[in-house]
Amino acid sequence: MIINYGVNANKKYKDTLFRKLFGEDKKAALSLYNAINGSDYTNVDDLELADAKP
């Protein structure tokens, strides 16, 4: 079930904000990855950031 509270978000803005927060800072991206996956990786040099743009 999808609930819409009358809020329309600008997807371009959300994407830009996400890239700014996690695309430029490998430490923040690794922290996000660990939080989502329940892992505890610490070496940011092992992290490879990939862009999903076509």
KAPERA-V487166 format. One record per residue. PSI is psi as a letter, one per 30 degrees, with the letter a starting at -180 (NA if undefined). OMEGA is omega as a letter, one per 40 degrees, with the letter a starting at -180 (none if undefined). Layout:
BEGIN
PSI:OMEGA
PSI:OMEGA
END
This chain:
BEGIN
k:i
k:i
k:i
j:a
g:i
g:a
j:i
j:a
k:i
j:a
e:i
e:i
e:a
e:i
e:a
e:i
e:i
e:i
e:i
e:a
e:a
f:a
f:a
f:a
j:a
e:a
e:i
e:i
e:i
e:i
e:i
e:i
e:i
e:a
e:a
e:a
f:a
g:a
l:a
h:i
k:a
f:a
j:a
f:i
f:i
f:a
k:i
k:i
k:a
k:i
k:a
g:i
k:i
NA:none
END
